Amino acid sequence: MKVARGVTIVWVIVIVGLLLLEVAELTHFFTLPVEAALADPLTFIFSLVFTSIVSIVGAIFIGIYISQRLLSQSGFTPFEEEMLRMRADLREVRAAVLEMQRAQRRPPTPPDPTRPPTEPP
């Protein structure tokens, strides 16, 4: 499964932004007014619901990914099996062609002088 380069870049930017925000909080360069958020019940409920929804969605996606990995067959798909058979056939054909090319390049063997010549019928 390939992830688009744009999605990867967006996630890297989000993670770097969160890390910068955490460093700013630790160094007291920037502080969020936590007391104001706890004092306003509407803001507290909104943040609690938002965090719950995001965590549930994340848990669902992680569960889907893990179950898909556990329940998926460990072998090749039918398409991959067909591609492997075609690859083996191609190798056989390539070997046969190379053998024919080598046979054409060999000089003809001289007739054996001890053997009597054969006459065509």
FIBA-85164 format. One record per residue: residue in one letter; x, y, z of N, C-alpha, C in turn. Coordinates in steps of 0.05 Angstrom, whole numbers, padded with zeros to 5 digits, always signed. Layout:
aXYZXYZXYZ/...
***
This chain:
m+00017-00023+00000+00000+00000+00000+00018+00025+00000/k+00015+00041-00020+00031+00065-00022+00015+00089-00012/v+00029+00106+00003+00017+00130+00013+00026+00153-00005/a+00008+00170-00012+00015+00193-00029+00035+00211-00015/r+00052+00222-00030+00073+00240-00019+00060+00264-00005/g+00038+00275-00016+00025+00298-00004+00014+00292+00024/v+00003+00268+00027-00008+00260+00054+00015+00258+00074/t+00037+00247+00065+00060+00244+00083+00070+00272+00091/i+00072+00290+00073+00082+00317+00079+00063+00331+00098/v+00037+00328+00094+00017+00341+00112+00021+00330+00141/w+00024+00303+00143+00027+00292+00170+00053+00300+00183/v+00074+00302+00167+00100+00312+00179+00097+00340+00189/i+00083+00357+00174+00079+00385+00182+00062+00386+00208/v+00041+00370+00209+00025+00369+00233+00041+00361+00258/i+00057+00340+00255+00073+00330+00277+00094+00350+00286/v+00107+00363+00266+00127+00383+00273+00113+00407+00287/g+00090+00415+00278+00075+00436+00291+00068+00430+00319/l+00059+00405+00324+00052+00397+00351+00077+00396+00369/l+00099+00387+00358+00124+00386+00373+00133+00414+00380/l+00131+00433+00362+00138+00461+00367+00120+00473+00389/l+00095+00466+00387+00076+00476+00408+00083+00465+00435/e+00090+00439+00436+00098+00427+00462+00123+00440+00473/v+00143+00444+00456+00167+00457+00465+00162+00485+00475/a+00144+00500+00461+00136+00527+00470+00122+00526+00497/e+00106+00506+00502+00093+00503+00528+00113+00496+00550/l+00132+00479+00544+00152+00471+00564+00170+00494+00571/t+00177+00511+00552+00195+00533+00557+00180+00558+00566/h+00154+00557+00569+00137+00579+00577+00138+00602+00558/f+00146+00596+00533+00145+00617+00513+00116+00623+00505/f+00100+00602+00505+00072+00605+00498+00056+00587+00517/t+00036+00598+00530+00020+00582+00548-00009+00584+00541/l-00023+00562+00541-00051+00562+00536-00066+00567+00563/p-00086+00583+00562-00101+00589+00587-00120+00565+00594/v-00108+00545+00608-00123+00521+00615-00145+00529+00635/e-00140+00547+00653-00160+00555+00673-00184+00566+00659/a-00181+00582+00638-00203+00594+00624-00220+00572+00610/a-00207+00552+00600-00221+00530+00587-00237+00514+00607/l-00226+00510+00631-00241+00494+00651-00263+00511+00663/a-00260+00537+00664-00281+00554+00676-00305+00556+00658/d-00302+00554+00632-00325+00557+00613-00335+00528+00607/p-00358+00521+00617-00368+00494+00613-00373+00486+00583/l-00381+00506+00567-00385+00500+00539-00359+00492+00525/t-00338+00507+00531-00312+00501+00519-00302+00474+00529/f-00305+00468+00554-00297+00443+00565-00311+00419+00552/i-00338+00421+00550-00353+00400+00538-00346+00396+00508/f-00342+00419+00494-00334+00417+00466-00308+00404+00463/s-00288+00411+00479-00262+00398+00477-00263+00369+00485/l-00279+00362+00504-00282+00334+00513-00295+00317+00491/v-00316+00327+00478-00330+00313+00457-00311+00311+00432/f-00298+00332+00426-00280+00331+00402-00257+00311+00406/t-00245+00311+00430-00224+00292+00436-00234+00263+00435/s-00258+00259+00446-00270+00232+00446-00276+00222+00418/i-00287+00239+00401-00293+00232+00373-00267+00225+00358/v-00247+00242+00361-00222+00237+00347-00209+00211+00356/s-00210+00206+00382-00197+00181+00392-00213+00157+00384/i-00239+00158+00383-00255+00135+00374-00250+00130+00344/v-00250+00150+00328-00244+00147+00299-00216+00135+00295/g-00197+00145+00310-00170+00134+00308-00169+00105+00316/a-00182+00098+00338-00183+00070+00347-00196+00052+00326/i-00217+00062+00314-00231+00046+00293-00212+00041+00270/f-00198+00061+00260-00180+00058+00238-00157+00039+00245/i-00146+00042+00269-00125+00023+00277-00135-00005+00279/g-00160-00009+00290-00171-00035+00291-00176-00047+00264/i-00186-00031+00245-00190-00041+00218-00164-00050+00205/y-00143-00034+00209-00117-00040+00197-00106-00066+00209/i-00107-00068+00236-00096-00092+00249-00112-00117+00241/s-00138-00115+00241-00154-00139+00234-00150-00146+00204/q-00147-00127+00187-00141-00133+00159-00115-00147+00156/r-00095-00139+00171-00069-00152+00169-00069-00180+00181/l-00085-00184+00202-00086-00210+00215-00103-00230+00198/l-00124-00220+00186-00142-00238+00172-00136-00242+00142/s-00118-00226+00132-00111-00229+00104-00095-00254+00099/q-00098-00265+00075-00084-00290+00069-00054-00283+00067/s-00038-00302+00076-00009-00297+00076+00003-00303+00049/g-00011-00316+00031+00000-00323+00005-00004-00300-00015/f+00001-00307-00041-00003-00288-00062-00032-00287-00071/t-00040-00264-00082-00067-00262-00093-00067-00277-00120/p-00091-00283-00130-00092-00297-00156-00078-00281-00178/f-00080-00255-00178-00066-00239-00198-00036-00242-00196/e-00026-00241-00171+00003-00244-00167+00012-00272-00176/e-00004-00292-00170+00003-00319-00178+00005-00321-00209/e-00014-00309-00223-00014-00310-00252+00010-00295-00263/m+00017-00273-00250+00041-00258-00259+00066-00275-00255/l+00068-00290-00233+00091-00307-00228+00092-00329-00249/r+00069-00341-00256+00069-00362-00277+00077-00350-00304/m+00068-00326-00310+00076-00314-00336+00106-00308-00336/r+00116-00300-00313+00145-00295-00311+00161-00321-00316/a+00152-00343-00304+00165-00369-00309+00163-00377-00338/d+00140-00373-00350+00137-00380-00379+00156-00363-00396/l+00158-00338-00389+00175-00320-00404+00204-00329-00402/r+00212-00337-00378+00240-00348-00375+00244-00372-00392/e+00224-00390-00393+00227-00414-00409+00230-00407-00439/v+00213-00389-00448+00214-00381-00476+00241-00367-00482/r+00250-00350-00464+00276-00337-00468+00299-00357-00470/a+00298-00378-00453+00319-00398-00453+00318-00414-00480/a+00293-00420-00489+00291-00434-00514+00301-00418-00538/v+00295-00392-00538+00305-00375-00559+00335-00373-00559/l+00347-00370-00535+00376-00369-00533+00389-00395-00542/e+00376-00417-00536+00387-00443-00545+00385-00445-00576/m+00364-00435-00588+00362-00435-00617+00383-00417-00630/q+00388-00394-00617+00408-00376-00628+00436-00388-00626/r+00441-00402-00604+00467-00415-00601+00470-00437-00622/a+00448-00452-00627+00449-00473-00647+00455-00462-00675/q+00444-00439-00681+00449-00428-00708+00477-00417-00710/r+00489-00409-00689+00516-00398-00690+00538-00419-00691/r+00531-00444-00684+00551-00466-00684+00559-00472-00713/p+00585-00476-00717+00593-00484-00745+00584-00512-00750/p+00577-00518-00775+00568-00545-00782+00591-00565-00777/t+00583-00588-00767+00604-00608-00761+00613-00621-00787/p+00638-00625-00790+00648-00637-00815+00640-00666-00816/p+00635-00677-00840+00627-00705-00842+00649-00724-00832/d+00641-00745-00821+00660-00765-00810+00672-00781-00833/p+00699-00780-00837+00711-00794-00861+00708-00824-00859/t+00705-00835-00836+00703-00865-00834+00675-00875-00840/r+00656-00858-00841+00629-00865-00847+00623-00862-00877/p+00610-00882-00888+00604-00879-00917+00583-00858-00921/p+00585-00843-00943+00565-00823-00948+00537-00835-00953/t+00517-00821-00943+00490-00831-00948+00479-00818-00972/e+00465-00834-00988+00454-00823-01013+00424-00817-01008/p+00415-00795-01018+00386-00789-01015+00369-00809-01030/p+00347-00816-01021+00329-00836-01034+00318-00827-01060/
***
